[in-house]
Amino acid sequence: VTCVVDGDTFWLEGTKIRIADINTPETSQPGCVAEAELGARAARRLVQLLNAGPFTLEVQGRATDRYGRALRVVTRRGSSLAEPLVAEGLAERWKGKRSDWCARS
């Protein structure tokens, strides 16, 4: 019902949320070991960020993606929770397509 799937996707009270402003490495089908490890770190960090206190889910652009997930920017006190993930190298800002995380290793 409520859990983190990976660094940019989580379930909240039965609704699957895709964080709209970032992309993180894959954990379910990573392209390489480095992507799997970075993806696991991103997921653990997202758990910490979400559990740090109340947050708001904002629609900016489309409300859902092609998979039916709710697209939301997650904020706390006006700042995106994605910013620490990007600053820590665990995510990139969403550019409209996924990047190759394996090419970075």
C-alpha positions, 0 to 999 in steps of 0.5 A: 500500500505504501512503499518505495519501489526505486529512487523515483517511484513509490506507492502512497496509500495505494497510488503509484507515484512517479516523481516527475522532476527526476530520473534515477537508476533502475533497480528491477532491470538494471543494465549493469552492476553499477546501475543496480548499486546506484539504484539501490542507494537512490531508493534507500535515500528516497525512503529517508527523504520521504520519512523525514516529515510531511510532504506535498505532491504537486502536479506540474504538467501531465497528471499521469504517465503512459503506465498510469502512474501519478506524475508528481513533484514531491515538495517539503516547505517549497523545495523538491525532495528530488534536489538532494538526490540530484546533488548527491549524484543519485538522480538526474533532472528529468530530460524527457527520456532515460539516460544510460547509467552504465555509460557513466561507470 
